[in-house]
Amino acid sequence: MNRWVKKVAFAAPVLVSSMILASVPAMARYTQSTIALNTTVQLYSTFLSALTTLKVTPSKISPT
Amino acid sequence: MNIPVTGGAINPTTTAAQITHSGGLTLTSGSMVVKLQSFLVDTTGSAPIITGLVGANGKLVGHITLVDLTQPRDFKLPVCEDAGTVTIPNIDVKLNTGAAEPLNSAFGVSAFTGELEVGSGYLLTINLPEPR
């Protein structure tokens, strides 16, 4: 009996670890990393006009 | 205005994402220069937003929510992926209430208000190959 208990005690952590590792690729498929591209924002002419009225000049900061 | 993406991750099934950018925007009036930079598109919260660092004449004002994003009415999930590129078009971009106060303070005006329509945006990201 003790032998079986020892076997189960050894196998359980291995089994749980295997299940966790097996689930990692399945989760990773749903969150995909991104690399370079752009987010584009077209500023409305009404917003730019409002800035002009306030004498505020917008300009872009170049990427470093 | 193109803002280069520097990194991040997006779930195309839910569009939950955090995407970092380089570059930014400067607003100048007389001797006052307000810099908005380190933009982070964050759609993981209760509402999609863009946060960023705000500085006035070289002094850090804070890391604040700059604009609120609203997805188009005809938007459907999951987002379409074409050759590894995710595109979410026609996103409504409005000034966040929290960003209006520092802008008004910096320029001595009261014209900046929450919900002020700033523009419309396209969120574009490109995916790395799937992990193996």
N, CA and C atoms of all chains as a GROMACS GRO file, in nm:
protein
  588
    1MET      N    1   0.083  -0.121   0.000
    1MET     CA    2   0.000   0.000   0.000
    1MET      C    3   0.086   0.126   0.000
    2ASN      N    4   0.189   0.122   0.087
    2ASN     CA    5   0.278   0.238   0.093
    2ASN      C    6   0.346   0.265  -0.040
    3ARG      N    7   0.378   0.154  -0.113
    3ARG     CA    8   0.438   0.170  -0.245
    3ARG      C    9   0.349   0.251  -0.338
    4TRP      N   10   0.216   0.216  -0.335
    4TRP     CA   11   0.123   0.286  -0.422
    4TRP      C   12   0.112   0.434  -0.384
    5VAL      N   13   0.111   0.457  -0.255
    5VAL     CA   14   0.104   0.596  -0.209
    5VAL      C   15   0.225   0.673  -0.258
    6LYS      N   16   0.344   0.609  -0.247
    6LYS     CA   17   0.466   0.674  -0.293
    6LYS      C   18   0.461   0.700  -0.442
    7LYS      N   19   0.410   0.603  -0.519
    7LYS     CA   20   0.402   0.619  -0.664
    7LYS      C   21   0.310   0.735  -0.702
    8VAL      N   22   0.195   0.742  -0.636
    8VAL     CA   23   0.099   0.849  -0.664
    8VAL      C   24   0.158   0.984  -0.624
    9ALA      N   25   0.225   0.984  -0.508
    9ALA     CA   26   0.285   1.108  -0.460
    9ALA      C   27   0.388   1.160  -0.557
   10PHE      N   28   0.459   1.068  -0.624
   10PHE     CA   29   0.559   1.109  -0.722
   10PHE      C   30   0.494   1.151  -0.853
   11ALA      N   31   0.392   1.075  -0.894
   11ALA     CA   32   0.332   1.098  -1.025
   11ALA      C   33   0.244   1.222  -1.029
   12ALA      N   34   0.180   1.257  -0.919
   12ALA     CA   35   0.085   1.368  -0.919
   12ALA      C   36   0.149   1.502  -0.961
   13PRO      N   37   0.262   1.539  -0.898
   13PRO     CA   38   0.323   1.666  -0.942
   13PRO      C   39   0.366   1.664  -1.087
   14VAL      N   40   0.415   1.549  -1.133
   14VAL     CA   41   0.458   1.538  -1.273
   14VAL      C   42   0.338   1.556  -1.364
   15LEU      N   43   0.226   1.492  -1.328
   15LEU     CA   44   0.105   1.501  -1.409
   15LEU      C   45   0.053   1.645  -1.414
   16VAL      N   46   0.048   1.710  -1.297
   16VAL     CA   47  -0.001   1.849  -1.292
   16VAL      C   48   0.090   1.940  -1.373
   17SER      N   49   0.222   1.922  -1.359
   17SER     CA   50   0.316   2.004  -1.436
   17SER      C   51   0.296   1.985  -1.585
   18SER      N   52   0.274   1.860  -1.625
   18SER     CA   53   0.252   1.830  -1.767
   18SER      C   54   0.127   1.899  -1.819
   19MET      N   55   0.021   1.898  -1.736
   19MET     CA   56  -0.105   1.961  -1.777
   19MET      C   57  -0.088   2.112  -1.793
   20ILE      N   58  -0.013   2.173  -1.700
   20ILE     CA   59   0.009   2.318  -1.706
   20ILE      C   60   0.090   2.353  -1.831
   21LEU      N   61   0.197   2.276  -1.855
   21LEU     CA   62   0.282   2.303  -1.970
   21LEU      C   63   0.204   2.284  -2.101
   22ALA      N   64   0.117   2.183  -2.104
   22ALA     CA   65   0.040   2.156  -2.224
   22ALA      C   66  -0.057   2.269  -2.254
   23SER      N   67  -0.103   2.341  -2.151
   23SER     CA   68  -0.201   2.447  -2.173
   23SER      C   69  -0.136   2.577  -2.217
   24VAL      N   70  -0.006   2.592  -2.199
   24VAL     CA   71   0.061   2.719  -2.232
   24VAL      C   72   0.050   2.756  -2.379
   25PRO      N   73   0.082   2.663  -2.473
   25PRO     CA   74   0.069   2.703  -2.614
   25PRO      C   75  -0.073   2.742  -2.652
   26ALA      N   76  -0.173   2.675  -2.593
   26ALA     CA   77  -0.312   2.707  -2.625
   26ALA      C   78  -0.347   2.848  -2.581
   27MET      N   79  -0.296   2.891  -2.464
   27MET     CA   80  -0.324   3.027  -2.417
   27MET      C   81  -0.246   3.128  -2.500
   28ALA      N   82  -0.122   3.093  -2.535
   28ALA     CA   83  -0.037   3.186  -2.609
   28ALA      C   84  -0.094   3.220  -2.745
   29ARG      N   85  -0.168   3.128  -2.803
   29ARG     CA   86  -0.224   3.154  -2.936
   29ARG      C   87  -0.318   3.273  -2.936
   30TYR      N   88  -0.379   3.304  -2.822
   30TYR     CA   89  -0.480   3.408  -2.818
   30TYR      C   90  -0.424   3.548  -2.793
   31THR      N   91  -0.302   3.556  -2.741
   31THR     CA   92  -0.240   3.686  -2.723
   31THR      C   93  -0.114   3.691  -2.807
   32GLN      N   94  -0.118   3.771  -2.910
   32GLN     CA   95  -0.007   3.773  -3.004
   32GLN      C   96   0.073   3.900  -2.986
   33SER      N   97   0.203   3.885  -2.979
   33SER     CA   98   0.289   4.001  -2.964
   33SER      C   99   0.290   4.085  -3.090
   34THR      N  100   0.323   4.210  -3.072
   34THR     CA  101   0.325   4.300  -3.187
   34THR      C  102   0.467   4.349  -3.213
   35ILE      N  103   0.494   4.377  -3.338
   35ILE     CA  104   0.618   4.444  -3.373
   35ILE      C  105   0.582   4.569  -3.450
   36ALA      N  106   0.682   4.635  -3.506
   36ALA     CA  107   0.662   4.771  -3.556
   36ALA      C  108   0.552   4.785  -3.660
   37LEU      N  109   0.473   4.884  -3.644
   37LEU     CA  110   0.382   4.941  -3.742
   37LEU      C  111   0.334   5.071  -3.681
   38ASN      N  112   0.221   5.121  -3.723
   38ASN     CA  113   0.177   5.252  -3.676
   38ASN      C  114   0.036   5.248  -3.620
   39THR      N  115   0.012   5.337  -3.526
   39THR     CA  116  -0.124   5.376  -3.494
   39THR      C  117  -0.143   5.512  -3.561
   40THR      N  118  -0.246   5.526  -3.639
   40THR     CA  119  -0.267   5.649  -3.714
   40THR      C  120  -0.387   5.725  -3.659
   41VAL      N  121  -0.368   5.852  -3.631
   41VAL     CA  122  -0.479   5.937  -3.587
   41VAL      C  123  -0.490   6.054  -3.684
   42GLN      N  124  -0.605   6.063  -3.749
   42GLN     CA  125  -0.632   6.176  -3.838
   42GLN      C  126  -0.700   6.284  -3.755
   43LEU      N  127  -0.626   6.392  -3.726
   43LEU     CA  128  -0.683   6.499  -3.644
   43LEU      C  129  -0.792   6.571  -3.721
   44TYR      N  130  -0.905   6.593  -3.655
   44TYR     CA  131  -1.017   6.662  -3.719
   44TYR      C  132  -0.980   6.808  -3.747
   45SER      N  133  -1.031   6.859  -3.858
   45SER     CA  134  -1.006   7.000  -3.893
   45SER      C  135  -1.066   7.093  -3.788
   46THR      N  136  -1.177   7.050  -3.726
   46THR     CA  137  -1.238   7.133  -3.622
   46THR      C  138  -1.146   7.145  -3.500
   47PHE      N  139  -1.077   7.036  -3.468
   47PHE     CA  140  -0.984   7.038  -3.355
   47PHE      C  141  -0.865   7.126  -3.388
   48LEU      N  142  -0.813   7.112  -3.511
   48LEU     CA  143  -0.699   7.195  -3.552
   48LEU      C  144  -0.738   7.343  -3.557
   49SER      N  145  -0.861   7.372  -3.601
   49SER     CA  146  -0.910   7.511  -3.605
   49SER      C  147  -0.919   7.568  -3.463
   50ALA      N  148  -0.965   7.482  -3.370
   50ALA     CA  149  -0.976   7.527  -3.231
   50ALA      C  150  -0.838   7.561  -3.175
   51LEU      N  151  -0.738   7.480  -3.209
   51LEU     CA  152  -0.602   7.508  -3.164
   51LEU      C  153  -0.552   7.639  -3.223
   52THR      N  154  -0.583   7.662  -3.351
   52THR     CA  155  -0.542   7.786  -3.417
   52THR      C  156  -0.604   7.906  -3.347
   53THR      N  157  -0.733   7.893  -3.313
   53THR     CA  158  -0.802   8.000  -3.243
   53THR      C  159  -0.735   8.031  -3.109
   54LEU      N  160  -0.687   7.926  -3.044
   54LEU     CA  161  -0.619   7.943  -2.914
   54LEU      C  162  -0.472   7.981  -2.931
   55LYS      N  163  -0.430   7.995  -3.058
   55LYS     CA  164  -0.289   8.025  -3.090
   55LYS      C  165  -0.196   7.916  -3.037
   56VAL      N  166  -0.246   7.792  -3.044
   56VAL     CA  167  -0.165   7.677  -3.005
   56VAL      C  168  -0.125   7.603  -3.133
   57THR      N  169   0.006   7.581  -3.149
   57THR     CA  170   0.055   7.516  -3.270
   57THR      C  171   0.096   7.372  -3.238
   58PRO      N  172   0.033   7.274  -3.308
   58PRO     CA  173   0.073   7.135  -3.286
   58PRO      C  174   0.189   7.096  -3.377
   59SER      N  175   0.276   7.014  -3.327
   59SER     CA  176   0.381   6.957  -3.412
   59SER      C  177   0.418   6.819  -3.360
   60LYS      N  178   0.468   6.739  -3.449
   60LYS     CA  179   0.496   6.600  -3.416
   60LYS      C  180   0.635   6.586  -3.353
   61ILE      N  181   0.645   6.502  -3.252
   61ILE     CA  182   0.776   6.467  -3.196
   61ILE      C  183   0.823   6.343  -3.270
   62SER      N  184   0.937   6.354  -3.333
   62SER     CA  185   0.990   6.240  -3.408
   62SER      C  186   1.031   6.128  -3.314
   63PRO      N  187   1.016   6.003  -3.360
   63PRO     CA  188   1.060   5.890  -3.278
   63PRO      C  189   1.209   5.898  -3.249
   64THR      N  190   1.248   5.854  -3.131
   64THR     CA  191   1.391   5.855  -3.096
   64THR      C  192   1.451   5.719  -3.119
   65MET      N  193  -0.150   6.179  -3.863
   65MET     CA  194  -0.040   6.167  -3.769
   65MET      C  195  -0.013   6.019  -3.743
   66ASN      N  196   0.102   5.974  -3.787
   66ASN     CA  197   0.141   5.834  -3.765
   66ASN      C  198   0.226   5.822  -3.639
   67ILE      N  199   0.188   5.734  -3.552
   67ILE     CA  200   0.262   5.714  -3.427
   67ILE      C  201   0.322   5.573  -3.432
   68PRO      N  202   0.452   5.563  -3.443
   68PRO     CA  203   0.514   5.430  -3.458
   68PRO      C  204   0.493   5.341  -3.336
   69VAL      N  205   0.453   5.218  -3.363
   69VAL     CA  206   0.437   5.119  -3.256
   69VAL      C  207   0.574   5.062  -3.220
   70THR      N  208   0.599   5.049  -3.091
   70THR     CA  209   0.727   4.992  -3.048
   70THR      C  210   0.711   4.854  -2.985
   71GLY      N  211   0.589   4.818  -2.947
   71GLY     CA  212   0.570   4.685  -2.890
   71GLY      C  213   0.433   4.670  -2.829
   72GLY      N  214   0.412   4.556  -2.765
   72GLY     CA  215   0.283   4.533  -2.700
   72GLY      C  216   0.223   4.400  -2.742
   73ALA      N  217   0.098   4.384  -2.710
   73ALA     CA  218   0.030   4.260  -2.746
   73ALA      C  219  -0.119   4.287  -2.762
   74ILE      N  220  -0.182   4.208  -2.850
   74ILE     CA  221  -0.327   4.224  -2.873
   74ILE      C  222  -0.391   4.086  -2.882
   75ASN      N  223  -0.507   4.077  -2.824
   75ASN     CA  224  -0.587   3.956  -2.838
   75ASN      C  225  -0.689   3.982  -2.947
   76PRO      N  226  -0.673   3.921  -3.065
   76PRO     CA  227  -0.764   3.951  -3.176
   76PRO      C  228  -0.907   3.905  -3.152
   77THR      N  229  -0.926   3.817  -3.055
   77THR     CA  230  -1.060   3.768  -3.025
   77THR      C  231  -1.140   3.871  -2.947
   78THR      N  232  -1.073   3.943  -2.856
   78THR     CA  233  -1.144   4.040  -2.772
   78THR      C  234  -1.098   4.184  -2.794
   79THR      N  235  -0.987   4.202  -2.867
   79THR     CA  236  -0.916   4.330  -2.888
   79THR      C  237  -0.856   4.386  -2.760
   80ALA      N  238  -0.849   4.305  -2.654
   80ALA     CA  239  -0.776   4.348  -2.534
   80ALA      C  240  -0.630   4.366  -2.573
   81ALA      N  241  -0.577   4.486  -2.546
   81ALA     CA  242  -0.441   4.513  -2.594
   81ALA      C  243  -0.374   4.620  -2.511
   82GLN      N  244  -0.243   4.615  -2.511
   82GLN     CA  245  -0.162   4.727  -2.463
   82GLN      C  246  -0.053   4.745  -2.568
   83ILE      N  247  -0.049   4.862  -2.629
   83ILE     CA  248   0.045   4.885  -2.739
   83ILE      C  249   0.123   5.013  -2.710
   84THR      N  250   0.254   5.001  -2.706
   84THR     CA  251   0.340   5.115  -2.677
   84THR      C  252   0.385   5.183  -2.807
   85HIS      N  253   0.416   5.312  -2.794
   85HIS     CA  254   0.454   5.390  -2.912
   85HIS      C  255   0.573   5.479  -2.881
   86SER      N  256   0.641   5.519  -2.985
   86SER     CA  257   0.746   5.620  -2.972
   86SER      C  258   0.694   5.750  -3.035
   87GLY      N  259   0.774   5.856  -3.023
   87GLY     CA  260   0.730   5.984  -3.078
   87GLY      C  261   0.624   6.049  -2.992
   88GLY      N  262   0.556   6.149  -3.044
   88GLY     CA  263   0.453   6.216  -2.966
   88GLY      C  264   0.406   6.343  -3.035
   89LEU      N  265   0.352   6.432  -2.954
   89LEU     CA  266   0.293   6.555  -3.005
   89LEU      C  267   0.334   6.671  -2.915
   90THR      N  268   0.371   6.782  -2.979
   90THR     CA  269   0.403   6.903  -2.904
   90THR      C  270   0.298   7.009  -2.933
   91LEU      N  271   0.252   7.076  -2.828
   91LEU     CA  272   0.159   7.188  -2.844
   91LEU      C  273   0.231   7.313  -2.792
   92THR      N  274   0.243   7.412  -2.878
   92THR     CA  275   0.320   7.531  -2.843
   92THR      C  276   0.234   7.656  -2.854
   93SER      N  277   0.244   7.742  -2.753
   93SER     CA  278   0.178   7.872  -2.758
   93SER      C  279   0.267   7.971  -2.684
   94GLY      N  280   0.325   8.063  -2.760
   94GLY     CA  281   0.419   8.157  -2.700
   94GLY      C  282   0.537   8.083  -2.643
   95SER      N  283   0.563   8.107  -2.515
   95SER     CA  284   0.678   8.040  -2.452
   95SER      C  285   0.640   7.907  -2.387
   96MET      N  286   0.513   7.872  -2.392
   96MET     CA  287   0.468   7.747  -2.331
   96MET      C  288   0.476   7.632  -2.430
   97VAL      N  289   0.546   7.528  -2.394
   97VAL     CA  290   0.558   7.408  -2.477
   97VAL      C  291   0.509   7.287  -2.397
   98VAL      N  292   0.401   7.227  -2.444
   98VAL     CA  293   0.348   7.107  -2.379
   98VAL      C  294   0.381   6.986  -2.465
   99LYS      N  295   0.445   6.889  -2.405
   99LYS     CA  296   0.481   6.767  -2.478
   99LYS      C  297   0.395   6.650  -2.432
  100LEU      N  298   0.339   6.580  -2.529
  100LEU     CA  299   0.261   6.458  -2.503
  100LEU      C  300   0.338   6.344  -2.570
  101GLN      N  301   0.379   6.246  -2.492
  101GLN     CA  302   0.459   6.138  -2.551
  101GLN      C  303   0.444   6.008  -2.473
  102SER      N  304   0.515   5.905  -2.521
  102SER     CA  305   0.506   5.769  -2.462
  102SER      C  306   0.361   5.721  -2.460
  103PHE      N  307   0.297   5.730  -2.575
  103PHE     CA  308   0.157   5.691  -2.585
  103PHE      C  309   0.140   5.541  -2.562
  104LEU      N  310   0.039   5.507  -2.484
  104LEU     CA  311   0.004   5.366  -2.462
  104LEU      C  312  -0.144   5.347  -2.494
  105VAL      N  313  -0.171   5.272  -2.600
  105VAL     CA  314  -0.309   5.233  -2.628
  105VAL      C  315  -0.342   5.118  -2.534
  106ASP      N  316  -0.445   5.138  -2.452
  106ASP     CA  317  -0.480   5.040  -2.351
  106ASP      C  318  -0.629   5.006  -2.362
  107THR      N  319  -0.657   4.886  -2.404
  107THR     CA  320  -0.797   4.843  -2.416
  107THR      C  321  -0.829   4.733  -2.315
  108THR      N  322  -0.748   4.724  -2.211
  108THR     CA  323  -0.770   4.618  -2.112
  108THR      C  324  -0.863   4.661  -1.999
  109GLY      N  325  -0.892   4.791  -1.989
  109GLY     CA  326  -0.976   4.840  -1.882
  109GLY      C  327  -1.124   4.842  -1.920
  110SER      N  328  -1.202   4.919  -1.844
  110SER     CA  329  -1.345   4.925  -1.869
  110SER      C  330  -1.378   4.999  -1.999
  111ALA      N  331  -1.287   5.088  -2.042
  111ALA     CA  332  -1.305   5.159  -2.169
  111ALA      C  333  -1.169   5.179  -2.234
  112PRO      N  334  -1.164   5.172  -2.368
  112PRO     CA  335  -1.035   5.189  -2.436
  112PRO      C  336  -0.986   5.333  -2.427
  113ILE      N  337  -0.856   5.348  -2.399
  113ILE     CA  338  -0.798   5.481  -2.380
  113ILE      C  339  -0.658   5.486  -2.440
  114ILE      N  340  -0.606   5.608  -2.452
  114ILE     CA  341  -0.464   5.627  -2.477
  114ILE      C  342  -0.410   5.711  -2.362
  115THR      N  343  -0.307   5.658  -2.296
  115THR     CA  344  -0.241   5.733  -2.190
  115THR      C  345  -0.108   5.785  -2.243
  116GLY      N  346  -0.048   5.877  -2.169
  116GLY     CA  347   0.082   5.928  -2.211
  116GLY      C  348   0.144   6.017  -2.105
  117LEU      N  349   0.271   6.046  -2.126
  117LEU     CA  350   0.341   6.138  -2.037
  117LEU      C  351   0.316   6.279  -2.086
  118VAL      N  352   0.285   6.368  -1.992
  118VAL     CA  353   0.262   6.509  -2.025
  118VAL      C  354   0.367   6.593  -1.953
  119GLY      N  355   0.432   6.680  -2.028
  119GLY     CA  356   0.530   6.771  -1.971
  119GLY      C  357   0.501   6.913  -2.016
  120ALA      N  358   0.524   7.009  -1.928
  120ALA     CA  359   0.504   7.150  -1.963
  120ALA      C  360   0.633   7.226  -1.936
  121ASN      N  361   0.688   7.283  -2.041
  121ASN     CA  362   0.815   7.355  -2.034
  121ASN      C  363   0.923   7.273  -1.961
  122GLY      N  364   0.931   7.147  -1.997
  122GLY     CA  365   1.036   7.060  -1.945
  122GLY      C  366   1.006   6.996  -1.811
  123LYS      N  367   0.893   7.033  -1.750
  123LYS     CA  368   0.858   6.973  -1.621
  123LYS      C  369   0.748   6.868  -1.640
  124LEU      N  370   0.769   6.752  -1.577
  124LEU     CA  371   0.671   6.644  -1.590
  124LEU      C  372   0.543   6.679  -1.516
  125VAL      N  373   0.432   6.677  -1.589
  125VAL     CA  374   0.301   6.699  -1.527
  125VAL      C  375   0.248   6.566  -1.472
  126GLY      N  376   0.266   6.460  -1.550
  126GLY     CA  377   0.224   6.328  -1.504
  126GLY      C  378   0.197   6.233  -1.618
  127HIS      N  379   0.167   6.112  -1.579
  127HIS     CA  380   0.125   6.010  -1.676
  127HIS      C  381  -0.027   6.003  -1.668
  128ILE      N  382  -0.094   6.054  -1.768
  128ILE     CA  383  -0.239   6.070  -1.757
  128ILE      C  384  -0.311   6.011  -1.878
  129THR      N  385  -0.441   5.989  -1.861
  129THR     CA  386  -0.524   5.945  -1.973
  129THR      C  387  -0.548   6.064  -2.064
  130LEU      N  388  -0.504   6.053  -2.188
  130LEU     CA  389  -0.513   6.165  -2.281
  130LEU      C  390  -0.644   6.166  -2.358
  131VAL      N  391  -0.680   6.053  -2.414
  131VAL     CA  392  -0.802   6.049  -2.496
  131VAL      C  393  -0.879   5.920  -2.468
  132ASP      N  394  -1.009   5.929  -2.494
  132ASP     CA  395  -1.097   5.812  -2.488
  132ASP      C  396  -1.118   5.762  -2.631
  133LEU      N  397  -1.119   5.632  -2.646
  133LEU     CA  398  -1.139   5.572  -2.778
  133LEU      C  399  -1.276   5.504  -2.783
  134THR      N  400  -1.345   5.522  -2.895
  134THR     CA  401  -1.474   5.455  -2.914
  134THR      C  402  -1.470   5.376  -3.044
  135GLN      N  403  -1.502   5.250  -3.032
  135GLN     CA  404  -1.502   5.166  -3.152
  135GLN      C  405  -1.620   5.204  -3.242
  136PRO      N  406  -1.606   5.188  -3.374
  136PRO     CA  407  -1.716   5.221  -3.465
  136PRO      C  408  -1.838   5.132  -3.441
  137ARG      N  409  -1.954   5.184  -3.479
  137ARG     CA  410  -2.079   5.112  -3.452
  137ARG      C  411  -2.084   4.978  -3.524
  138ASP      N  412  -2.022   4.973  -3.642
  138ASP     CA  413  -2.028   4.849  -3.721
  138ASP      C  414  -1.915   4.753  -3.685
  139PHE      N  415  -1.848   4.782  -3.574
  139PHE     CA  416  -1.735   4.701  -3.534
  139PHE      C  417  -1.780   4.563  -3.488
  140LYS      N  418  -1.712   4.461  -3.539
  140LYS     CA  419  -1.748   4.324  -3.499
  140LYS      C  420  -1.622   4.246  -3.463
  141LEU      N  421  -1.640   4.159  -3.365
  141LEU     CA  422  -1.531   4.071  -3.325
  141LEU      C  423  -1.546   3.936  -3.392
  142PRO      N  424  -1.439   3.862  -3.414
  142PRO     CA  425  -1.302   3.904  -3.392
  142PRO      C  426  -1.255   4.000  -3.502
  143VAL      N  427  -1.153   4.078  -3.474
  143VAL     CA  428  -1.102   4.171  -3.575
  143VAL      C  429  -1.042   4.090  -3.689
  144CYS      N  430  -1.051   4.148  -3.809
  144CYS     CA  431  -0.999   4.076  -3.925
  144CYS      C  432  -0.846   4.082  -3.926
  145GLU      N  433  -0.790   3.971  -3.956
  145GLU     CA  434  -0.645   3.965  -3.970
  145GLU      C  435  -0.613   3.939  -4.116
  146ASP      N  436  -0.532   4.022  -4.176
  146ASP     CA  437  -0.494   4.004  -4.315
  146ASP      C  438  -0.342   3.999  -4.322
  147ALA      N  439  -0.290   3.885  -4.360
  147ALA     CA  440  -0.145   3.866  -4.371
  147ALA      C  441  -0.074   3.907  -4.242
  148GLY      N  442  -0.132   3.870  -4.131
  148GLY     CA  443  -0.067   3.895  -4.003
  148GLY      C  444  -0.088   4.035  -3.950
  149THR      N  445  -0.163   4.118  -4.020
  149THR     CA  446  -0.185   4.255  -3.976
  149THR      C  447  -0.327   4.271  -3.923
  150VAL      N  448  -0.338   4.328  -3.806
  150VAL     CA  449  -0.469   4.356  -3.748
  150VAL      C  450  -0.501   4.502  -3.772
  151THR      N  451  -0.618   4.531  -3.827
  151THR     CA  452  -0.659   4.668  -3.853
  151THR      C  453  -0.794   4.695  -3.788
  152ILE      N  454  -0.801   4.799  -3.706
  152ILE     CA  455  -0.929   4.841  -3.648
  152ILE      C  456  -0.951   4.984  -3.692
  153PRO      N  457  -1.036   5.008  -3.794
  153PRO     CA  458  -1.051   5.142  -3.850
  153PRO      C  459  -1.158   5.225  -3.779
  154ASN      N  460  -1.157   5.354  -3.810
  154ASN     CA  461  -1.265   5.446  -3.771
  154ASN      C  462  -1.292   5.451  -3.621
  155ILE      N  463  -1.185   5.456  -3.544
  155ILE     CA  464  -1.199   5.468  -3.399
  155ILE      C  465  -1.216   5.617  -3.365
  156ASP      N  466  -1.321   5.647  -3.291
  156ASP     CA  467  -1.347   5.785  -3.251
  156ASP      C  468  -1.252   5.825  -3.137
  157VAL      N  469  -1.185   5.938  -3.152
  157VAL     CA  470  -1.085   5.982  -3.053
  157VAL      C  471  -1.133   6.113  -2.989
  158LYS      N  472  -1.160   6.108  -2.858
  158LYS     CA  473  -1.207   6.228  -2.787
  158LYS      C  474  -1.116   6.258  -2.668
  159LEU      N  475  -1.096   6.387  -2.642
  159LEU     CA  476  -1.011   6.429  -2.530
  159LEU      C  477  -1.070   6.380  -2.399
  160ASN      N  478  -0.986   6.323  -2.313
  160ASN     CA  479  -1.031   6.278  -2.181
  160ASN      C  480  -1.042   6.397  -2.087
  161THR      N  481  -1.137   6.392  -1.998
  161THR     CA  482  -1.157   6.501  -1.902
  161THR      C  483  -1.031   6.529  -1.821
  162GLY      N  484  -0.959   6.422  -1.787
  162GLY     CA  485  -0.837   6.436  -1.708
  162GLY      C  486  -0.725   6.506  -1.781
  163ALA      N  487  -0.728   6.505  -1.914
  163ALA     CA  488  -0.625   6.572  -1.993
  163ALA      C  489  -0.659   6.718  -2.017
  164ALA      N  490  -0.787   6.752  -2.006
  164ALA     CA  491  -0.831   6.889  -2.036
  164ALA      C  492  -0.775   6.988  -1.933
  165GLU      N  493  -0.775   6.948  -1.808
  165GLU     CA  494  -0.734   7.041  -1.701
  165GLU      C  495  -0.587   7.086  -1.715
  166PRO      N  496  -0.491   6.993  -1.731
  166PRO     CA  497  -0.353   7.038  -1.748
  166PRO      C  498  -0.330   7.120  -1.873
  167LEU      N  499  -0.406   7.092  -1.980
  167LEU     CA  500  -0.391   7.171  -2.103
  167LEU      C  501  -0.444   7.313  -2.081
  168ASN      N  502  -0.562   7.323  -2.017
  168ASN     CA  503  -0.617   7.455  -1.986
  168ASN      C  504  -0.524   7.534  -1.896
  169SER      N  505  -0.468   7.462  -1.797
  169SER     CA  506  -0.378   7.527  -1.702
  169SER      C  507  -0.252   7.577  -1.772
  170ALA      N  508  -0.196   7.494  -1.860
  170ALA     CA  509  -0.072   7.531  -1.928
  170ALA      C  510  -0.091   7.652  -2.019
  171PHE      N  511  -0.204   7.656  -2.089
  171PHE     CA  512  -0.225   7.761  -2.188
  171PHE      C  513  -0.313   7.876  -2.136
  172GLY      N  514  -0.357   7.865  -2.012
  172GLY     CA  515  -0.439   7.972  -1.955
  172GLY      C  516  -0.572   7.992  -2.025
  173VAL      N  517  -0.633   7.880  -2.063
  173VAL     CA  518  -0.762   7.886  -2.132
  173VAL      C  519  -0.861   7.792  -2.063
  174SER      N  520  -0.983   7.787  -2.116
  174SER     CA  521  -1.081   7.692  -2.063
  174SER      C  522  -1.149   7.616  -2.177
  175ALA      N  523  -1.085   7.623  -2.293
  175ALA     CA  524  -1.147   7.566  -2.414
  175ALA      C  525  -1.133   7.414  -2.423
  176PHE      N  526  -1.033   7.359  -2.355
  176PHE     CA  527  -1.016   7.213  -2.360
  176PHE      C  528  -1.115   7.149  -2.263
  177THR      N  529  -1.197   7.063  -2.315
  177THR     CA  530  -1.298   6.996  -2.234
  177THR      C  531  -1.299   6.847  -2.265
  178GLY      N  532  -1.347   6.769  -2.170
  178GLY     CA  533  -1.367   6.628  -2.196
  178GLY      C  534  -1.466   6.610  -2.308
  179GLU      N  535  -1.451   6.507  -2.384
  179GLU     CA  536  -1.540   6.477  -2.497
  179GLU      C  537  -1.511   6.563  -2.620
  180LEU      N  538  -1.411   6.655  -2.610
  180LEU     CA  539  -1.374   6.733  -2.729
  180LEU      C  540  -1.324   6.637  -2.836
  181GLU      N  541  -1.384   6.643  -2.953
  181GLU     CA  542  -1.347   6.550  -3.060
  181GLU      C  543  -1.212   6.589  -3.118
  182VAL      N  544  -1.120   6.497  -3.109
  182VAL     CA  545  -0.983   6.522  -3.154
  182VAL      C  546  -0.963   6.472  -3.296
  183GLY      N  547  -1.012   6.354  -3.324
  183GLY     CA  548  -0.994   6.297  -3.458
  183GLY      C  549  -1.046   6.156  -3.464
  184SER      N  550  -1.012   6.089  -3.573
  184SER     CA  551  -1.048   5.949  -3.584
  184SER      C  552  -0.920   5.870  -3.610
  185GLY      N  553  -0.918   5.748  -3.563
  185GLY     CA  554  -0.794   5.673  -3.569
  185GLY      C  555  -0.806   5.535  -3.629
  186TYR      N  556  -0.691   5.486  -3.667
  186TYR     CA  557  -0.679   5.348  -3.712
  186TYR      C  558  -0.579   5.280  -3.621
  187LEU      N  559  -0.618   5.172  -3.564
  187LEU     CA  560  -0.524   5.094  -3.483
  187LEU      C  561  -0.469   4.983  -3.571
  188LEU      N  562  -0.342   4.988  -3.594
  188LEU     CA  563  -0.277   4.889  -3.678
  188LEU      C  564  -0.167   4.820  -3.601
  189THR      N  565  -0.166   4.692  -3.601
  189THR     CA  566  -0.055   4.620  -3.539
  189THR      C  567  -0.017   4.505  -3.630
  190ILE      N  568   0.102   4.460  -3.616
  190ILE     CA  569   0.142   4.342  -3.693
  190ILE      C  570   0.192   4.236  -3.597
  191ASN      N  571   0.154   4.115  -3.623
  191ASN     CA  572   0.182   4.008  -3.528
  191ASN      C  573   0.313   3.938  -3.557
  192LEU      N  574   0.376   3.895  -3.450
  192LEU     CA  575   0.488   3.803  -3.464
  192LEU      C  576   0.431   3.664  -3.495
  193PRO      N  577   0.511   3.575  -3.548
  193PRO     CA  578   0.463   3.438  -3.567
  193PRO      C  579   0.417   3.380  -3.434
  194GLU      N  580   0.320   3.290  -3.443
  194GLU     CA  581   0.268   3.228  -3.321
  194GLU      C  582   0.376   3.156  -3.246
  195PRO      N  583   0.371   3.163  -3.113
  195PRO     CA  584   0.468   3.087  -3.034
  195PRO      C  585   0.453   2.937  -3.059
  196ARG      N  586   0.563   2.864  -3.057
  196ARG     CA  587   0.555   2.719  -3.079
  196ARG      C  588   0.583   2.644  -2.952
   0.00000   0.00000   0.00000
